Amino acid sequence: MKPRMRFARRHGDSAVHDDPLAGVANLFDASLAFIVAMALALFSVLGSTDLLSDDASWTLTRTTADGTLEVVSKEKQQIKVERVTDQKLSGQGHRLGTAYRLPDGQVVYVPEQGADAPR
Protein backbone atom coordinates (compact mmCIF):
# COMPACT_ATOMS: atom_id res chain seq x y z
CA MET A 1 0.00 0.00 0.00
CA LYS A 2 1.27 3.48 -0.92
CA PRO A 3 1.48 6.15 1.73
CA ARG A 4 -0.83 9.08 0.94
CA MET A 5 0.13 12.61 1.62
CA ARG A 6 -3.12 14.43 2.20
CA PHE A 7 -1.93 17.97 2.69
CA ALA A 8 1.08 18.09 0.41
CA ARG A 9 1.30 20.86 -2.15
CA ARG A 10 2.67 20.73 -5.59
CA HIS A 11 5.76 22.82 -6.11
CA GLY A 12 4.60 24.42 -9.40
CA ASP A 13 1.33 25.94 -8.03
CA SER A 14 2.83 28.29 -5.46
CA ALA A 15 4.29 30.72 -8.03
CA VAL A 16 0.90 31.37 -9.66
CA HIS A 17 -0.92 32.16 -6.41
CA ASP A 18 1.82 34.40 -5.00
CA ASP A 19 1.84 36.95 -7.87
CA PRO A 20 -0.29 39.96 -6.75
CA LEU A 21 -0.24 41.55 -10.24
CA ALA A 22 -1.62 38.52 -12.06
CA GLY A 23 -5.13 40.03 -12.37
CA VAL A 24 -4.10 43.57 -13.39
CA ALA A 25 -4.16 42.79 -17.12
CA ASN A 26 -7.73 41.54 -16.82
CA LEU A 27 -8.77 44.67 -14.90
CA PHE A 28 -7.26 46.88 -17.61
CA ASP A 29 -9.14 45.02 -20.36
CA ALA A 30 -12.40 45.23 -18.42
CA SER A 31 -12.00 48.96 -17.75
CA LEU A 32 -11.21 49.63 -21.42
CA ALA A 33 -14.37 47.79 -22.49
CA PHE A 34 -16.35 49.76 -19.89
CA ILE A 35 -15.02 53.10 -21.22
CA VAL A 36 -15.96 52.22 -24.80
CA ALA A 37 -19.44 51.14 -23.69
CA MET A 38 -19.95 54.40 -21.78
CA ALA A 39 -18.83 56.49 -24.77
CA LEU A 40 -21.26 54.68 -27.09
CA ALA A 41 -24.06 55.08 -24.56
CA LEU A 42 -23.33 58.81 -24.27
CA PHE A 43 -23.42 59.26 -28.06
CA SER A 44 -26.73 57.42 -28.35
CA VAL A 45 -28.37 59.24 -25.43
CA LEU A 46 -27.39 62.66 -26.76
CA GLY A 47 -28.63 61.72 -30.22
CA SER A 48 -25.31 62.61 -31.78
CA THR A 49 -24.63 59.34 -33.57
CA ASP A 50 -24.06 61.44 -36.71
CA LEU A 51 -20.65 62.34 -35.31
CA LEU A 52 -19.58 58.76 -35.99
CA SER A 53 -21.35 58.29 -39.34
CA ASP A 54 -19.32 58.45 -42.57
CA ASP A 55 -22.11 60.04 -44.63
CA ALA A 56 -23.16 62.74 -42.15
CA SER A 57 -22.48 66.46 -42.56
CA TRP A 58 -22.46 68.76 -39.53
CA THR A 59 -21.04 72.03 -38.23
CA LEU A 60 -20.31 72.99 -34.63
CA THR A 61 -18.59 75.83 -32.82
CA ARG A 62 -16.37 75.52 -29.80
CA THR A 63 -14.30 77.78 -27.59
CA THR A 64 -10.75 76.64 -26.92
CA ALA A 65 -8.95 76.92 -23.59
CA ASP A 66 -7.29 80.19 -24.61
CA GLY A 67 -10.65 81.76 -25.55
CA THR A 68 -10.53 81.61 -29.35
CA LEU A 69 -13.59 80.48 -31.26
CA GLU A 70 -13.30 77.56 -33.70
CA VAL A 71 -15.81 76.39 -36.30
CA VAL A 72 -15.53 72.64 -36.95
CA SER A 73 -17.36 71.33 -40.01
CA LYS A 74 -17.56 67.80 -41.39
CA GLU A 75 -18.57 67.12 -44.97
CA LYS A 76 -18.75 63.36 -45.63
CA GLN A 77 -15.26 62.22 -44.53
CA GLN A 78 -13.49 65.59 -44.65
CA ILE A 79 -13.19 67.57 -41.41
CA LYS A 80 -12.24 71.27 -41.54
CA VAL A 81 -11.37 73.52 -38.57
CA GLU A 82 -11.47 77.30 -38.98
CA ARG A 83 -10.41 79.77 -36.30
CA VAL A 84 -12.43 82.96 -35.90
CA THR A 85 -10.28 86.03 -35.28
CA ASP A 86 -11.07 89.62 -34.39
CA GLN A 87 -8.74 91.10 -37.03
CA LYS A 88 -10.12 93.94 -39.11
CA LEU A 89 -10.32 93.25 -42.84
CA SER A 90 -10.46 95.73 -45.66
CA GLY A 91 -11.24 95.60 -49.34
CA GLN A 92 -13.91 96.16 -51.96
CA GLY A 93 -17.45 94.99 -51.32
CA HIS A 94 -21.13 95.80 -50.87
CA ARG A 95 -23.06 96.20 -47.66
CA LEU A 96 -25.52 93.33 -47.38
CA GLY A 97 -27.41 94.25 -44.24
CA THR A 98 -27.23 94.76 -40.51
CA ALA A 99 -26.93 92.29 -37.64
CA TYR A 100 -28.52 92.97 -34.24
CA ARG A 101 -27.88 91.14 -30.95
CA LEU A 102 -31.07 90.65 -28.90
CA PRO A 103 -31.06 90.80 -25.08
CA ASP A 104 -31.27 86.99 -24.90
CA GLY A 105 -28.05 86.62 -26.96
CA GLN A 106 -29.55 85.74 -30.35
CA VAL A 107 -28.23 87.51 -33.44
CA VAL A 108 -30.75 88.66 -36.07
CA TYR A 109 -29.65 89.58 -39.60
CA VAL A 110 -31.72 92.18 -41.46
CA PRO A 111 -30.93 92.47 -45.20
CA GLU A 112 -30.97 95.93 -46.74
CA GLN A 113 -33.59 96.91 -49.34
CA GLY A 114 -31.33 99.26 -51.32
CA ALA A 115 -30.42 99.19 -55.02
CA ASP A 116 -27.09 97.50 -54.29
CA ALA A 117 -28.61 94.63 -52.34
CA PRO A 118 -28.85 91.32 -54.19
CA ARG A 119 -32.30 89.87 -54.48
Buried (B, 14 or more C-beta within 10 A) or exposed (E): EEEEEEEEEEEEEEEEEEEEEEEEEEEEEEEEEEEEEEEEEEBEEEEBEEEEEEEBEEEEEEEEEEEEEEEEBBEEEEEEEEEEEEEEEEEEEEEBEEEEEEEEEEEEEEEEEEEEEEE
